[in-house]
Amino acid sequence: MGVRIAWTIVALIIVGAVASALFRVATAPDRIQSRKDTAKEVCVKSGGEWVIVIAGRQEVCKRG
């Protein structure tokens, strides 16, 4: 009986970890976009210019 409970607990922990990982992957684009929007806002407010580097398709803050 004790072994069955232990395996059930282990299985629940594994299922929880997998569900958590899937949630993080599924919501990653939203979090990335939110961080990018915040970075753009801070860049512009601090006197910089948000530019796209063509070669690497990266967006950076150009100051000065």
CHARMM internal coordinates of N, CA and C (Angstrom, degrees):
IC EDIT
DIST 1 N 1 CA 1.4549
DIST 1 CA 1 C 1.5278
ANGL 1 N 1 CA 1 C 110.87
DIST 1 C 2 N 1.3332
ANGL 1 CA 1 C 2 N 117.07
DIHE 1 N 1 CA 1 C 2 N -43.68
DIST 2 N 2 CA 1.4612
ANGL 1 C 2 N 2 CA 121.29
DIHE 1 CA 1 C 2 N 2 CA -179.46
DIST 2 CA 2 C 1.5130
ANGL 2 N 2 CA 2 C 112.72
DIHE 1 C 2 N 2 CA 2 C -64.94
DIST 2 C 3 N 1.3329
ANGL 2 CA 2 C 3 N 116.30
DIHE 2 N 2 CA 2 C 3 N -36.15
DIST 3 N 3 CA 1.4586
ANGL 2 C 3 N 3 CA 120.64
DIHE 2 CA 2 C 3 N 3 CA -179.85
DIST 3 CA 3 C 1.5277
ANGL 3 N 3 CA 3 C 110.01
DIHE 2 C 3 N 3 CA 3 C -67.95
DIST 3 C 4 N 1.3088
ANGL 3 CA 3 C 4 N 117.14
DIHE 3 N 3 CA 3 C 4 N -39.27
DIST 4 N 4 CA 1.4646
ANGL 3 C 4 N 4 CA 121.35
DIHE 3 CA 3 C 4 N 4 CA 179.43
DIST 4 CA 4 C 1.5344
ANGL 4 N 4 CA 4 C 110.56
DIHE 3 C 4 N 4 CA 4 C -63.32
DIST 4 C 5 N 1.3106
ANGL 4 CA 4 C 5 N 117.34
DIHE 4 N 4 CA 4 C 5 N -41.37
DIST 5 N 5 CA 1.4693
ANGL 4 C 5 N 5 CA 121.29
DIHE 4 CA 4 C 5 N 5 CA 178.16
DIST 5 CA 5 C 1.5220
ANGL 5 N 5 CA 5 C 109.82
DIHE 4 C 5 N 5 CA 5 C -65.23
DIST 5 C 6 N 1.3253
ANGL 5 CA 5 C 6 N 116.78
DIHE 5 N 5 CA 5 C 6 N -41.68
DIST 6 N 6 CA 1.4686
ANGL 5 C 6 N 6 CA 120.63
DIHE 5 CA 5 C 6 N 6 CA 179.50
DIST 6 CA 6 C 1.5303
ANGL 6 N 6 CA 6 C 110.78
DIHE 5 C 6 N 6 CA 6 C -61.35
DIST 6 C 7 N 1.3254
ANGL 6 CA 6 C 7 N 116.82
DIHE 6 N 6 CA 6 C 7 N -44.85
DIST 7 N 7 CA 1.4647
ANGL 6 C 7 N 7 CA 120.53
DIHE 6 CA 6 C 7 N 7 CA 179.38
DIST 7 CA 7 C 1.5263
ANGL 7 N 7 CA 7 C 111.31
DIHE 6 C 7 N 7 CA 7 C -65.71
DIST 7 C 8 N 1.3141
ANGL 7 CA 7 C 8 N 116.12
DIHE 7 N 7 CA 7 C 8 N -35.52
DIST 8 N 8 CA 1.4645
ANGL 7 C 8 N 8 CA 120.23
DIHE 7 CA 7 C 8 N 8 CA 177.86
DIST 8 CA 8 C 1.5232
ANGL 8 N 8 CA 8 C 110.32
DIHE 7 C 8 N 8 CA 8 C -64.83
DIST 8 C 9 N 1.3104
ANGL 8 CA 8 C 9 N 116.58
DIHE 8 N 8 CA 8 C 9 N -43.02
DIST 9 N 9 CA 1.4633
ANGL 8 C 9 N 9 CA 121.06
DIHE 8 CA 8 C 9 N 9 CA 178.64
DIST 9 CA 9 C 1.5270
ANGL 9 N 9 CA 9 C 110.62
DIHE 8 C 9 N 9 CA 9 C -63.62
DIST 9 C 10 N 1.3185
ANGL 9 CA 9 C 10 N 116.90
DIHE 9 N 9 CA 9 C 10 N -44.46
DIST 10 N 10 CA 1.4679
ANGL 9 C 10 N 10 CA 121.07
DIHE 9 CA 9 C 10 N 10 CA 178.57
DIST 10 CA 10 C 1.5344
ANGL 10 N 10 CA 10 C 109.94
DIHE 9 C 10 N 10 CA 10 C -61.46
DIST 10 C 11 N 1.3248
ANGL 10 CA 10 C 11 N 116.95
DIHE 10 N 10 CA 10 C 11 N -43.85
DIST 11 N 11 CA 1.4586
ANGL 10 C 11 N 11 CA 120.57
DIHE 10 CA 10 C 11 N 11 CA 179.87
DIST 11 CA 11 C 1.5281
ANGL 11 N 11 CA 11 C 111.03
DIHE 10 C 11 N 11 CA 11 C -63.20
DIST 11 C 12 N 1.3177
ANGL 11 CA 11 C 12 N 117.63
DIHE 11 N 11 CA 11 C 12 N -40.69
DIST 12 N 12 CA 1.4602
ANGL 11 C 12 N 12 CA 120.76
DIHE 11 CA 11 C 12 N 12 CA 178.69
DIST 12 CA 12 C 1.5261
ANGL 12 N 12 CA 12 C 111.48
DIHE 11 C 12 N 12 CA 12 C -64.89
DIST 12 C 13 N 1.3190
ANGL 12 CA 12 C 13 N 116.67
DIHE 12 N 12 CA 12 C 13 N -38.77
DIST 13 N 13 CA 1.4658
ANGL 12 C 13 N 13 CA 120.55
DIHE 12 CA 12 C 13 N 13 CA 177.84
DIST 13 CA 13 C 1.5284
ANGL 13 N 13 CA 13 C 110.00
DIHE 12 C 13 N 13 CA 13 C -64.72
DIST 13 C 14 N 1.3184
ANGL 13 CA 13 C 14 N 117.16
DIHE 13 N 13 CA 13 C 14 N -42.26
DIST 14 N 14 CA 1.4639
ANGL 13 C 14 N 14 CA 121.11
DIHE 13 CA 13 C 14 N 14 CA 178.97
DIST 14 CA 14 C 1.5208
ANGL 14 N 14 CA 14 C 110.39
DIHE 13 C 14 N 14 CA 14 C -64.31
DIST 14 C 15 N 1.3240
ANGL 14 CA 14 C 15 N 117.36
DIHE 14 N 14 CA 14 C 15 N -45.02
DIST 15 N 15 CA 1.4631
ANGL 14 C 15 N 15 CA 121.14
DIHE 14 CA 14 C 15 N 15 CA 178.90
DIST 15 CA 15 C 1.5296
ANGL 15 N 15 CA 15 C 110.05
DIHE 14 C 15 N 15 CA 15 C -61.71
DIST 15 C 16 N 1.3060
ANGL 15 CA 15 C 16 N 117.00
DIHE 15 N 15 CA 15 C 16 N -41.38
DIST 16 N 16 CA 1.4642
ANGL 15 C 16 N 16 CA 120.88
DIHE 15 CA 15 C 16 N 16 CA 178.23
DIST 16 CA 16 C 1.5238
ANGL 16 N 16 CA 16 C 112.11
DIHE 15 C 16 N 16 CA 16 C -63.33
DIST 16 C 17 N 1.3255
ANGL 16 CA 16 C 17 N 116.24
DIHE 16 N 16 CA 16 C 17 N -41.54
DIST 17 N 17 CA 1.4646
ANGL 16 C 17 N 17 CA 120.29
DIHE 16 CA 16 C 17 N 17 CA 179.14
DIST 17 CA 17 C 1.5277
ANGL 17 N 17 CA 17 C 111.15
DIHE 16 C 17 N 17 CA 17 C -65.54
DIST 17 C 18 N 1.3053
ANGL 17 CA 17 C 18 N 116.92
DIHE 17 N 17 CA 17 C 18 N -41.73
DIST 18 N 18 CA 1.4685
ANGL 17 C 18 N 18 CA 120.84
DIHE 17 CA 17 C 18 N 18 CA 178.63
DIST 18 CA 18 C 1.5274
ANGL 18 N 18 CA 18 C 110.45
DIHE 17 C 18 N 18 CA 18 C -65.34
DIST 18 C 19 N 1.3086
ANGL 18 CA 18 C 19 N 117.18
DIHE 18 N 18 CA 18 C 19 N -43.58
DIST 19 N 19 CA 1.4605
ANGL 18 C 19 N 19 CA 120.91
DIHE 18 CA 18 C 19 N 19 CA 178.82
DIST 19 CA 19 C 1.5309
ANGL 19 N 19 CA 19 C 110.62
DIHE 18 C 19 N 19 CA 19 C -62.27
DIST 19 C 20 N 1.3094
ANGL 19 CA 19 C 20 N 116.38
DIHE 19 N 19 CA 19 C 20 N -41.08
DIST 20 N 20 CA 1.4603
ANGL 19 C 20 N 20 CA 120.78
DIHE 19 CA 19 C 20 N 20 CA 178.31
DIST 20 CA 20 C 1.5229
ANGL 20 N 20 CA 20 C 111.12
DIHE 19 C 20 N 20 CA 20 C -63.44
DIST 20 C 21 N 1.3052
ANGL 20 CA 20 C 21 N 117.17
DIHE 20 N 20 CA 20 C 21 N -43.75
DIST 21 N 21 CA 1.4704
ANGL 20 C 21 N 21 CA 121.21
DIHE 20 CA 20 C 21 N 21 CA 178.96
DIST 21 CA 21 C 1.5206
ANGL 21 N 21 CA 21 C 111.11
DIHE 20 C 21 N 21 CA 21 C -63.68
DIST 21 C 22 N 1.3149
ANGL 21 CA 21 C 22 N 117.26
DIHE 21 N 21 CA 21 C 22 N -42.62
DIST 22 N 22 CA 1.4632
ANGL 21 C 22 N 22 CA 120.64
DIHE 21 CA 21 C 22 N 22 CA 178.88
DIST 22 CA 22 C 1.5297
ANGL 22 N 22 CA 22 C 111.45
DIHE 21 C 22 N 22 CA 22 C -63.91
DIST 22 C 23 N 1.3216
ANGL 22 CA 22 C 23 N 116.57
DIHE 22 N 22 CA 22 C 23 N -38.35
DIST 23 N 23 CA 1.4615
ANGL 22 C 23 N 23 CA 120.81
DIHE 22 CA 22 C 23 N 23 CA 177.67
DIST 23 CA 23 C 1.5229
ANGL 23 N 23 CA 23 C 110.53
DIHE 22 C 23 N 23 CA 23 C -63.67
DIST 23 C 24 N 1.3357
ANGL 23 CA 23 C 24 N 116.82
DIHE 23 N 23 CA 23 C 24 N -43.53
DIST 24 N 24 CA 1.4702
ANGL 23 C 24 N 24 CA 120.83
DIHE 23 CA 23 C 24 N 24 CA 179.89
DIST 24 CA 24 C 1.5246
ANGL 24 N 24 CA 24 C 110.97
DIHE 23 C 24 N 24 CA 24 C -62.66
DIST 24 C 25 N 1.3127
ANGL 24 CA 24 C 25 N 117.02
DIHE 24 N 24 CA 24 C 25 N -41.25
DIST 25 N 25 CA 1.4607
ANGL 24 C 25 N 25 CA 120.75
DIHE 24 CA 24 C 25 N 25 CA 179.39
DIST 25 CA 25 C 1.5293
ANGL 25 N 25 CA 25 C 110.66
DIHE 24 C 25 N 25 CA 25 C -67.99
DIST 25 C 26 N 1.2971
ANGL 25 CA 25 C 26 N 116.43
DIHE 25 N 25 CA 25 C 26 N -41.65
DIST 26 N 26 CA 1.4671
ANGL 25 C 26 N 26 CA 120.76
DIHE 25 CA 25 C 26 N 26 CA -177.82
DIST 26 CA 26 C 1.5247
ANGL 26 N 26 CA 26 C 111.96
DIHE 25 C 26 N 26 CA 26 C -66.80
DIST 26 C 27 N 1.3168
ANGL 26 CA 26 C 27 N 117.95
DIHE 26 N 26 CA 26 C 27 N -34.04
DIST 27 N 27 CA 1.4630
ANGL 26 C 27 N 27 CA 120.87
DIHE 26 CA 26 C 27 N 27 CA -177.47
DIST 27 CA 27 C 1.5256
ANGL 27 N 27 CA 27 C 113.01
DIHE 26 C 27 N 27 CA 27 C -96.23
DIST 27 C 28 N 1.3103
ANGL 27 CA 27 C 28 N 118.55
DIHE 27 N 27 CA 27 C 28 N 1.93
DIST 28 N 28 CA 1.4633
ANGL 27 C 28 N 28 CA 121.62
DIHE 27 CA 27 C 28 N 28 CA -178.42
DIST 28 CA 28 C 1.5307
ANGL 28 N 28 CA 28 C 112.91
DIHE 27 C 28 N 28 CA 28 C -58.02
DIST 28 C 29 N 1.3326
ANGL 28 CA 28 C 29 N 120.04
DIHE 28 N 28 CA 28 C 29 N -46.77
DIST 29 N 29 CA 1.4715
ANGL 28 C 29 N 29 CA 118.52
DIHE 28 CA 28 C 29 N 29 CA -179.52
DIST 29 CA 29 C 1.5302
ANGL 29 N 29 CA 29 C 113.31
DIHE 28 C 29 N 29 CA 29 C -58.29
DIST 29 C 30 N 1.3161
ANGL 29 CA 29 C 30 N 117.08
DIHE 29 N 29 CA 29 C 30 N -37.21
DIST 30 N 30 CA 1.4668
ANGL 29 C 30 N 30 CA 120.44
DIHE 29 CA 29 C 30 N 30 CA 178.54
DIST 30 CA 30 C 1.5233
ANGL 30 N 30 CA 30 C 110.98
DIHE 29 C 30 N 30 CA 30 C -65.17
DIST 30 C 31 N 1.3214
ANGL 30 CA 30 C 31 N 115.87
DIHE 30 N 30 CA 30 C 31 N -43.68
DIST 31 N 31 CA 1.4624
ANGL 30 C 31 N 31 CA 119.83
DIHE 30 CA 30 C 31 N 31 CA -179.71
DIST 31 CA 31 C 1.5277
ANGL 31 N 31 CA 31 C 111.25
DIHE 30 C 31 N 31 CA 31 C -67.03
DIST 31 C 32 N 1.3229
ANGL 31 CA 31 C 32 N 117.01
DIHE 31 N 31 CA 31 C 32 N -39.28
DIST 32 N 32 CA 1.4586
ANGL 31 C 32 N 32 CA 120.86
DIHE 31 CA 31 C 32 N 32 CA 178.71
DIST 32 CA 32 C 1.5265
ANGL 32 N 32 CA 32 C 109.99
DIHE 31 C 32 N 32 CA 32 C -63.93
DIST 32 C 33 N 1.3195
ANGL 32 CA 32 C 33 N 117.16
DIHE 32 N 32 CA 32 C 33 N -44.89
DIST 33 N 33 CA 1.4645
ANGL 32 C 33 N 33 CA 121.10
DIHE 32 CA 32 C 33 N 33 CA 179.63
DIST 33 CA 33 C 1.5205
ANGL 33 N 33 CA 33 C 110.83
DIHE 32 C 33 N 33 CA 33 C -63.36
DIST 33 C 34 N 1.3220
ANGL 33 CA 33 C 34 N 117.12
DIHE 33 N 33 CA 33 C 34 N -40.02
DIST 34 N 34 CA 1.4622
ANGL 33 C 34 N 34 CA 120.84
DIHE 33 CA 33 C 34 N 34 CA 178.80
DIST 34 CA 34 C 1.5218
ANGL 34 N 34 CA 34 C 111.22
DIHE 33 C 34 N 34 CA 34 C -62.79
DIST 34 C 35 N 1.3218
ANGL 34 CA 34 C 35 N 116.89
DIHE 34 N 34 CA 34 C 35 N -43.59
DIST 35 N 35 CA 1.4712
ANGL 34 C 35 N 35 CA 120.59
DIHE 34 CA 34 C 35 N 35 CA 178.52
DIST 35 CA 35 C 1.5206
ANGL 35 N 35 CA 35 C 110.91
DIHE 34 C 35 N 35 CA 35 C -65.34
DIST 35 C 36 N 1.3261
ANGL 35 CA 35 C 36 N 116.90
DIHE 35 N 35 CA 35 C 36 N -39.35
DIST 36 N 36 CA 1.4618
ANGL 35 C 36 N 36 CA 120.90
DIHE 35 CA 35 C 36 N 36 CA 179.72
DIST 36 CA 36 C 1.5294
ANGL 36 N 36 CA 36 C 109.97
DIHE 35 C 36 N 36 CA 36 C -65.28
DIST 36 C 37 N 1.3159
ANGL 36 CA 36 C 37 N 117.59
DIHE 36 N 36 CA 36 C 37 N -42.72
DIST 37 N 37 CA 1.4653
ANGL 36 C 37 N 37 CA 121.23
DIHE 36 CA 36 C 37 N 37 CA 178.64
DIST 37 CA 37 C 1.5222
ANGL 37 N 37 CA 37 C 111.03
DIHE 36 C 37 N 37 CA 37 C -62.36
DIST 37 C 38 N 1.3226
ANGL 37 CA 37 C 38 N 116.59
DIHE 37 N 37 CA 37 C 38 N -41.66
DIST 38 N 38 CA 1.4637
ANGL 37 C 38 N 38 CA 120.85
DIHE 37 CA 37 C 38 N 38 CA 177.94
DIST 38 CA 38 C 1.5204
ANGL 38 N 38 CA 38 C 110.58
DIHE 37 C 38 N 38 CA 38 C -63.58
DIST 38 C 39 N 1.3279
ANGL 38 CA 38 C 39 N 116.94
DIHE 38 N 38 CA 38 C 39 N -42.76
DIST 39 N 39 CA 1.4615
ANGL 38 C 39 N 39 CA 121.06
DIHE 38 CA 38 C 39 N 39 CA 179.28
DIST 39 CA 39 C 1.5243
ANGL 39 N 39 CA 39 C 111.08
DIHE 38 C 39 N 39 CA 39 C -62.93
DIST 39 C 40 N 1.3283
ANGL 39 CA 39 C 40 N 117.09
DIHE 39 N 39 CA 39 C 40 N -41.40
DIST 40 N 40 CA 1.4660
ANGL 39 C 40 N 40 CA 120.70
DIHE 39 CA 39 C 40 N 40 CA 177.71
DIST 40 CA 40 C 1.5227
ANGL 40 N 40 CA 40 C 110.66
DIHE 39 C 40 N 40 CA 40 C -60.83
DIST 40 C 41 N 1.3224
ANGL 40 CA 40 C 41 N 115.70
DIHE 40 N 40 CA 40 C 41 N -46.07
DIST 41 N 41 CA 1.4634
ANGL 40 C 41 N 41 CA 120.65
DIHE 40 CA 40 C 41 N 41 CA -178.54
DIST 41 CA 41 C 1.5281
ANGL 41 N 41 CA 41 C 111.46
DIHE 40 C 41 N 41 CA 41 C -61.98
DIST 41 C 42 N 1.3233
ANGL 41 CA 41 C 42 N 116.94
DIHE 41 N 41 CA 41 C 42 N -44.68
DIST 42 N 42 CA 1.4606
ANGL 41 C 42 N 42 CA 121.05
DIHE 41 CA 41 C 42 N 42 CA 179.56
DIST 42 CA 42 C 1.5224
ANGL 42 N 42 CA 42 C 110.25
DIHE 41 C 42 N 42 CA 42 C -65.08
DIST 42 C 43 N 1.3225
ANGL 42 CA 42 C 43 N 116.75
DIHE 42 N 42 CA 42 C 43 N -40.30
DIST 43 N 43 CA 1.4619
ANGL 42 C 43 N 43 CA 121.56
DIHE 42 CA 42 C 43 N 43 CA 179.71
DIST 43 CA 43 C 1.5227
ANGL 43 N 43 CA 43 C 110.84
DIHE 42 C 43 N 43 CA 43 C -60.05
DIST 43 C 44 N 1.3122
ANGL 43 CA 43 C 44 N 116.29
DIHE 43 N 43 CA 43 C 44 N -50.27
DIST 44 N 44 CA 1.4639
ANGL 43 C 44 N 44 CA 120.78
DIHE 43 CA 43 C 44 N 44 CA -177.54
DIST 44 CA 44 C 1.5225
ANGL 44 N 44 CA 44 C 110.60
DIHE 43 C 44 N 44 CA 44 C -65.43
DIST 44 C 45 N 1.3292
ANGL 44 CA 44 C 45 N 117.53
DIHE 44 N 44 CA 44 C 45 N -41.66
DIST 45 N 45 CA 1.4672
ANGL 44 C 45 N 45 CA 121.23
DIHE 44 CA 44 C 45 N 45 CA -178.99
DIST 45 CA 45 C 1.5237
ANGL 45 N 45 CA 45 C 112.05
DIHE 44 C 45 N 45 CA 45 C -67.18
DIST 45 C 46 N 1.3254
ANGL 45 CA 45 C 46 N 117.15
DIHE 45 N 45 CA 45 C 46 N -26.31
DIST 46 N 46 CA 1.4642
ANGL 45 C 46 N 46 CA 119.62
DIHE 45 CA 45 C 46 N 46 CA -179.30
DIST 46 CA 46 C 1.5309
ANGL 46 N 46 CA 46 C 111.83
DIHE 45 C 46 N 46 CA 46 C -92.23
DIST 46 C 47 N 1.3273
ANGL 46 CA 46 C 47 N 116.74
DIHE 46 N 46 CA 46 C 47 N 8.92
DIST 47 N 47 CA 1.4577
ANGL 46 C 47 N 47 CA 120.27
DIHE 46 CA 46 C 47 N 47 CA 175.25
DIST 47 CA 47 C 1.5140
ANGL 47 N 47 CA 47 C 114.57
DIHE 46 C 47 N 47 CA 47 C 92.23
DIST 47 C 48 N 1.2984
ANGL 47 CA 47 C 48 N 117.30
DIHE 47 N 47 CA 47 C 48 N 11.58
DIST 48 N 48 CA 1.4589
ANGL 47 C 48 N 48 CA 120.84
DIHE 47 CA 47 C 48 N 48 CA 179.57
DIST 48 CA 48 C 1.5165
ANGL 48 N 48 CA 48 C 112.02
DIHE 47 C 48 N 48 CA 48 C -94.59
DIST 48 C 49 N 1.3128
ANGL 48 CA 48 C 49 N 113.63
DIHE 48 N 48 CA 48 C 49 N 179.95
DIST 49 N 49 CA 1.4609
ANGL 48 C 49 N 49 CA 120.58
DIHE 48 CA 48 C 49 N 49 CA 178.78
DIST 49 CA 49 C 1.5262
ANGL 49 N 49 CA 49 C 107.91
DIHE 48 C 49 N 49 CA 49 C -128.15
DIST 49 C 50 N 1.3102
ANGL 49 CA 49 C 50 N 117.23
DIHE 49 N 49 CA 49 C 50 N 130.04
DIST 50 N 50 CA 1.4692
ANGL 49 C 50 N 50 CA 122.44
DIHE 49 CA 49 C 50 N 50 CA -179.24
DIST 50 CA 50 C 1.5219
ANGL 50 N 50 CA 50 C 107.81
DIHE 49 C 50 N 50 CA 50 C -85.35
DIST 50 C 51 N 1.3236
ANGL 50 CA 50 C 51 N 116.50
DIHE 50 N 50 CA 50 C 51 N 115.70
DIST 51 N 51 CA 1.4599
ANGL 50 C 51 N 51 CA 120.40
DIHE 50 CA 50 C 51 N 51 CA -176.54
DIST 51 CA 51 C 1.5211
ANGL 51 N 51 CA 51 C 110.48
DIHE 50 C 51 N 51 CA 51 C -123.66
DIST 51 C 52 N 1.3299
ANGL 51 CA 51 C 52 N 114.80
DIHE 51 N 51 CA 51 C 52 N 156.58
DIST 52 N 52 CA 1.4628
ANGL 51 C 52 N 52 CA 120.97
DIHE 51 CA 51 C 52 N 52 CA 177.45
DIST 52 CA 52 C 1.5207
ANGL 52 N 52 CA 52 C 108.07
DIHE 51 C 52 N 52 CA 52 C -107.28
DIST 52 C 53 N 1.3204
ANGL 52 CA 52 C 53 N 116.13
DIHE 52 N 52 CA 52 C 53 N 123.71
DIST 53 N 53 CA 1.4554
ANGL 52 C 53 N 53 CA 121.78
DIHE 52 CA 52 C 53 N 53 CA 176.93
DIST 53 CA 53 C 1.5255
ANGL 53 N 53 CA 53 C 106.67
DIHE 52 C 53 N 53 CA 53 C -83.80
DIST 53 C 54 N 1.3109
ANGL 53 CA 53 C 54 N 116.86
DIHE 53 N 53 CA 53 C 54 N 114.52
DIST 54 N 54 CA 1.4653
ANGL 53 C 54 N 54 CA 122.24
DIHE 53 CA 53 C 54 N 54 CA -172.22
DIST 54 CA 54 C 1.5238
ANGL 54 N 54 CA 54 C 112.13
DIHE 53 C 54 N 54 CA 54 C -61.66
DIST 54 C 55 N 1.3289
ANGL 54 CA 54 C 55 N 117.46
DIHE 54 N 54 CA 54 C 55 N -45.35
DIST 55 N 55 CA 1.4610
ANGL 54 C 55 N 55 CA 120.62
DIHE 54 CA 54 C 55 N 55 CA -173.65
DIST 55 CA 55 C 1.5221
ANGL 55 N 55 CA 55 C 112.45
DIHE 54 C 55 N 55 CA 55 C -59.31
DIST 55 C 56 N 1.3184
ANGL 55 CA 55 C 56 N 116.40
DIHE 55 N 55 CA 55 C 56 N -44.54
DIST 56 N 56 CA 1.4560
ANGL 55 C 56 N 56 CA 119.23
DIHE 55 CA 55 C 56 N 56 CA -176.53
DIST 56 CA 56 C 1.5131
ANGL 56 N 56 CA 56 C 113.93
DIHE 55 C 56 N 56 CA 56 C -103.32
DIST 56 C 57 N 1.3271
ANGL 56 CA 56 C 57 N 116.35
DIHE 56 N 56 CA 56 C 57 N -0.26
DIST 57 N 57 CA 1.4661
ANGL 56 C 57 N 57 CA 122.15
DIHE 56 CA 56 C 57 N 57 CA -176.86
DIST 57 CA 57 C 1.5224
ANGL 57 N 57 CA 57 C 111.91
DIHE 56 C 57 N 57 CA 57 C 54.04
DIST 57 C 58 N 1.3042
ANGL 57 CA 57 C 58 N 115.12
DIHE 57 N 57 CA 57 C 58 N 35.58
DIST 58 N 58 CA 1.4607
ANGL 57 C 58 N 58 CA 120.15
DIHE 57 CA 57 C 58 N 58 CA 178.42
DIST 58 CA 58 C 1.5177
ANGL 58 N 58 CA 58 C 109.40
DIHE 57 C 58 N 58 CA 58 C -104.61
DIST 58 C 59 N 1.3043
ANGL 58 CA 58 C 59 N 115.63
DIHE 58 N 58 CA 58 C 59 N 149.07
DIST 59 N 59 CA 1.4520
ANGL 58 C 59 N 59 CA 121.38
DIHE 58 CA 58 C 59 N 59 CA 177.01
DIST 59 CA 59 C 1.5186
ANGL 59 N 59 CA 59 C 107.23
DIHE 58 C 59 N 59 CA 59 C -104.56
DIST 59 C 60 N 1.3365
ANGL 59 CA 59 C 60 N 115.71
DIHE 59 N 59 CA 59 C 60 N 131.61
DIST 60 N 60 CA 1.4603
ANGL 59 C 60 N 60 CA 120.33
DIHE 59 CA 59 C 60 N 60 CA -178.01
DIST 60 CA 60 C 1.5210
ANGL 60 N 60 CA 60 C 109.57
DIHE 59 C 60 N 60 CA 60 C -136.60
DIST 60 C 61 N 1.3142
ANGL 60 CA 60 C 61 N 114.77
DIHE 60 N 60 CA 60 C 61 N 162.70
DIST 61 N 61 CA 1.4539
ANGL 60 C 61 N 61 CA 121.62
DIHE 60 CA 60 C 61 N 61 CA 176.76
DIST 61 CA 61 C 1.5223
ANGL 61 N 61 CA 61 C 107.82
DIHE 60 C 61 N 61 CA 61 C -97.28
DIST 61 C 62 N 1.3112
ANGL 61 CA 61 C 62 N 115.58
DIHE 61 N 61 CA 61 C 62 N 122.46
DIST 62 N 62 CA 1.4637
ANGL 61 C 62 N 62 CA 120.89
DIHE 61 CA 61 C 62 N 62 CA 179.83
DIST 62 CA 62 C 1.5184
ANGL 62 N 62 CA 62 C 107.55
DIHE 61 C 62 N 62 CA 62 C -104.97
DIST 62 C 63 N 1.3097
ANGL 62 CA 62 C 63 N 115.20
DIHE 62 N 62 CA 62 C 63 N 118.82
DIST 63 N 63 CA 1.4700
ANGL 62 C 63 N 63 CA 120.23
DIHE 62 CA 62 C 63 N 63 CA -179.49
DIST 63 CA 63 C 1.5191
ANGL 63 N 63 CA 63 C 109.43
DIHE 62 C 63 N 63 CA 63 C -116.54
DIST 63 C 64 N 1.3033
ANGL 63 CA 63 C 64 N 114.05
DIHE 63 N 63 CA 63 C 64 N 141.82
DIST 64 N 64 CA 1.4718
ANGL 63 C 64 N 64 CA 119.59
DIHE 63 CA 63 C 64 N 64 CA 174.45
DIST 64 CA 64 C 1.4446
ANGL 64 N 64 CA 64 C 117.24
DIHE 63 C 64 N 64 CA 64 C 79.04
END
COOR INIT
IC SEED 1 N 1 CA 1 C
IC BUILD
